[in-house]
Amino acid sequence: MPIPTLTDLGVTDKWQQKLAKLHIHNAWDAILHLPLRYEDETKITAIAHAKIGESVQVEGIVLQQEVQFRPRKQLLVHIQDGMGATLFLRFLNFYPSQQQQMAKGQRIRALGEIKHGFYGDEMIHPKIRAAEGAVLSDTLTPVYPTVSGLTQPTLRRFIQTALEKVDLSDTLPKALLHRLNLPDVAASLRLLHQPPSSMNSAQLHNGHLPAWQRLKFDELLAQQLSMKLAYQQRCQGSATPLIGNGRYAPILLEALPFALTAAQQRVVQEIGQDLQQTYPMHRLLQGDVGSGKTVVAALAALHALEAGAQVAIMAPTEILAEQHFQKFKQWLEPMGIEVGWLAGSTRKKAKDQIKTSLVDGCLRVVVGTHALFQDDVVFAQLGLVIVDEQHRFGVGQRLALKSKGQDVHQLMMSATPIPRTLAMSFFADLDVSIIDELPPNRTPIKTKLINSGRRAEIEAFVRHTIKQGHQVYWVCPLIEESETLQLQTAVDTHVQLQAAFSEYAVGLLHGRMKAADKAAQMEVFKANEMQILVATTVIEVGVDVPNASLMVIEHAERMGLAQLHQLRGRVGRGQAASVCVLMFTEPLSDLAKARLKVMYEYTDGFEIARQDLAIRGPGEFLGAKQSGVPLLRFTNLEDDLELLEQARDVAQYLIMHDQKVVETHLNRWLASREAFLGV
Ligand SMILES: Nc1ncnc2c1ncn2[C@@H]1O[C@H](COP(=O)(O)OP(=O)(O)OP(=O)(O)O)[C@@H](O)[C@H]1O
């Protein structure tokens, strides 16, 4: 049965516009609009028994009513219940009609929270009704999130009608629900919208309540089903299988100054197998900072090249793309493979040349930024796309890239470790390879938390580090003075450090510099012709200078965990013992303290990501808005891992054995635009 529209429910246009603001577009949306809290109008509480902080309904006769003008205009009503106890009702805004309703001698009911006031116990702005003829309701009264101009009774009426008109027969088989110990969906929804008076708010807001578990399960199941179907669809798609002939990869392995770690070997194999399939690879390569993803990407590229395909490597910033470009050139050109470069700042003539050689197929490998997505970049035979830091690219860009070559193989790399729960939930349509091992002989990075007042000590330590032959990053969060954020500018710091370290070369790198200037600074730093590099967070991702062993981060308290972890990962990449100094300025917020503590205690990216998730919640963690990652509405992934695992298994089972259930369940859940698809 189709889901009724709002018009079917008898909601007029005027109200539909209000409901749209609450993201309610049809009857199912209305049903999923769950109460914020509940009011108890099922009973009358004796004033003497009402506790401070409790929301109750009392009944009494008005003893006195008074409009006061100091300290501000307010209406004060004093009532007394049948047992002789009294209570004040206070209104800061009021109408003459209310004054009439609460005239002296009237018997009224007041519903609100009991507070301890100046005159004694009181309710502020309680809901008032005449006691005469009033009945007690059978169920708790839901209070919904609403918008101005849409009152609770009106909204309640719409939702009530929706509950009556929508076919709430269960989408899941009884036996399955029984096995999972979940209640039926209609009962669950009715319970949350109209709970019996025997329940209280705490019980109703407990996520472990069977009714909540059922909604969460349904939501997770719908998510898992649609991702699995997307995955199936991909597996039915066609892509050119890339069969490597072993011509290039062994040459690179031979030339590297190190042997691959076991983890690198494993993921290279996983990728190699994917590339040989007739459907497109969508693989996410995860590895902590410095775990050696670049060489894995290069081996994947060589595999595709051996099979005669073209390869595009894309990074989110020019500095990172440039670095990949240099590495790929260094590794591939000795084998006679030319590597092209295409970024926003590339001059038109050079761009045109690259484009021509991509379309005629002479150029087999190109590295660049999102400039690679432009419509006029056409490939003769694109077979593999490698996207670094994939979470930084919008979905739109990824799709644009997909359209470059019919169903090309895609390898996405991420140094932001995604905790298992999130990966399982949101990347169920991707295959994931994890490099869970760092190259050998790395000395763990030592993290020090130092108050910015102790700058002189830090400078002494910088000098000591340089004397040992190593280099230093000095990171400042902003480049310009901002009144609101009194952050020290990188430009100022550069001047200061130049003065303090006049015997050394001190460079500067910030986001407003031209790409070529940035690249030039990096080159000088890499060659150790510069000992200190003052930088904004442009160096956050991917910069690889193994000789740098000290990182100083100013105003670390202002940065997020993922960013700090990425920054810290710029050191500890060689064999020297590395140190990361997190400078902070007091006072510290609780959040800042929590973050700095995590940075001090953990170095493992996955553990930091887990902590980050716990501190910020999945929404912010994933940066849903930018990444377009769909979010769940009822489920809290940290608490509901078990449900997620069940939903995953059930989804797998249903897809194989019960198409009908899959269809009905998805039909219902996808009807809500604001459900997990979140778009
Ligand atoms: N198996 C290995 N043994 C020793 N060194 C390695 C190995 N693999 C990579 N390296 C070196 O480790 C450093 C880090 O590698 P790479 O830049 O690929 O890291 P990454 O995973 O891309 O990290 P990030 O996300 O921080 O950029 C590089 O200098 C690289 O040459």
The ligand as an SDF file (V2000), in Angstrom:
LIG
                    3D

 31 33  0  0  0  0  0  0  0  0999 V2000
   57.9490   -0.8890    4.0330 N   0  0  0  0  0  0  0  0  0  0  0  0
   58.5680    0.2580    4.3170 C   0  0  0  0  0  0  0  0  0  0  0  0
   59.7180    0.2610    5.0080 N   0  0  0  0  0  0  0  0  0  0  0  0
   60.3530    1.4190    5.3140 C   0  0  0  0  0  0  0  0  0  0  0  0
   59.9160    2.6340    4.9440 N   0  0  0  0  0  0  0  0  0  0  0  0
   58.7770    2.6940    4.2520 C   0  0  0  0  0  0  0  0  0  0  0  0
   58.0440    1.5280    3.8870 C   0  0  0  0  0  0  0  0  0  0  0  0
   56.9520    1.9000    3.1910 N   0  0  0  0  0  0  0  0  0  0  0  0
   56.9740    3.2480    3.1260 C   0  0  0  0  0  0  0  0  0  0  0  0
   58.0800    3.7250    3.7340 N   0  0  0  0  0  0  0  0  0  0  0  0
   58.4570    5.1390    3.9020 C   0  0  0  0  0  0  0  0  0  0  0  0
   57.6550    5.6600    4.9500 O   0  0  0  0  0  0  0  0  0  0  0  0
   57.3290    7.0120    4.7040 C   0  0  0  0  0  0  0  0  0  0  0  0
   55.8290    7.1890    4.7460 C   0  0  0  0  0  0  0  0  0  0  0  0
   55.2190    6.5960    3.6330 O   0  0  0  0  0  0  0  0  0  0  0  0
   54.0310    7.2890    2.8740 P   0  0  0  0  0  0  0  0  0  0  0  0
   54.3530    8.7080    2.5770 O   0  0  0  0  0  0  0  0  0  0  0  0
   53.6100    6.4190    1.7750 O   0  0  0  0  0  0  0  0  0  0  0  0
   52.9720    7.2510    4.0430 O   0  0  0  0  0  0  0  0  0  0  0  0
   51.4450    7.4320    3.9600 P   0  0  0  0  0  0  0  0  0  0  0  0
   50.8090    6.1770    4.3690 O   0  0  0  0  0  0  0  0  0  0  0  0
   51.0760    8.0330    2.6650 O   0  0  0  0  0  0  0  0  0  0  0  0
   51.2360    8.4400    5.1430 O   0  0  0  0  0  0  0  0  0  0  0  0
   50.4770    9.8340    5.1840 P   0  0  0  0  0  0  0  0  0  0  0  0
   49.0440    9.4920    5.2060 O   0  0  0  0  0  0  0  0  0  0  0  0
   51.0010   10.3870    6.4280 O   0  0  0  0  0  0  0  0  0  0  0  0
   50.9240   10.5530    3.9810 O   0  0  0  0  0  0  0  0  0  0  0  0
   57.9320    7.3550    3.3570 C   0  0  0  0  0  0  0  0  0  0  0  0
   59.1350    8.0150    3.5780 O   0  0  0  0  0  0  0  0  0  0  0  0
   58.1430    6.0030    2.7060 C   0  0  0  0  0  0  0  0  0  0  0  0
   59.2050    6.0200    1.7790 O   0  0  0  0  0  0  0  0  0  0  0  0
  1  2  1  0
  2  3  1  0
  2  7  2  0
  3  4  2  0
  4  5  1  0
  5  6  2  0
  6  7  1  0
  6 10  1  0
  7  8  1  0
  8  9  2  0
  9 10  1  0
 10 11  1  0
 11 12  1  0
 11 30  1  0
 12 13  1  0
 13 14  1  0
 13 28  1  0
 14 15  1  0
 15 16  1  0
 16 17  2  0
 16 18  1  0
 16 19  1  0
 19 20  1  0
 20 21  2  0
 20 22  1  0
 20 23  1  0
 23 24  1  0
 24 25  2  0
 24 26  1  0
 24 27  1  0
 28 29  1  0
 28 30  1  0
 30 31  1  0
M  END
$$$$
